[in-house]
Amino acid sequence: MTAARARAAYRYVLHRITEHPDTDITYEAECLWCDWAAEPSTGSASVDVECMSHTGRSGHKSFRRVRTEACRIPES
C-alpha cells in the first residue's frame, strides 16, 4: 500500500492596485507631544499649516501624518 501524495498547482497572476476614482484622499496629523490633532482635510497644505501653527503656539515639533485613500484592484 502506498501513501497518497498531495500535489499543488501554483498560478501567478499579475495584479495592479490603483486609487479608487470615486473617492478623495484625506490627510490628517496629530501631535506626538500632546492630544492636539489637525482637522482632516482633502488637501495636505492646510494640514501642514495647522501643524506649523501648533508648533508656533506650543513649541511641539513632532507630528504623525496620515494619508488615507481608497483603492481597488481592477480586473485584468
C-alpha positions, 0 to 999 in steps of 0.5 A, spaced: 500 500 500 502 506 498 501 513 501 497 518 497 501 524 495 498 531 495 500 535 489 499 543 488 498 547 482 501 554 483 498 560 478 501 567 478 497 572 476 499 579 475 495 584 479 495 592 479 492 596 485 490 603 483 486 609 487 479 608 487 476 614 482 470 615 486 473 617 492 478 623 495 484 622 499 484 625 506 490 627 510 490 628 517 496 629 523 496 629 530 501 631 535 506 626 538 507 631 544 500 632 546 492 630 544 492 636 539 490 633 532 489 637 525 482 637 522 482 632 516 482 635 510 482 633 502 488 637 501 495 636 505 497 644 505 492 646 510 494 640 514 501 642 514 499 649 516 495 647 522 501 643 524 506 649 523 501 653 527 501 648 533 508 648 533 508 656 533 503 656 539 506 650 543 513 649 541 511 641 539 515 639 533 513 632 532 507 630 528 504 623 525 501 624 518 496 620 515 494 619 508 488 615 507 485 613 500 481 608 497 483 603 492 481 597 488 484 592 484 481 592 477 480 586 473 485 584 468 
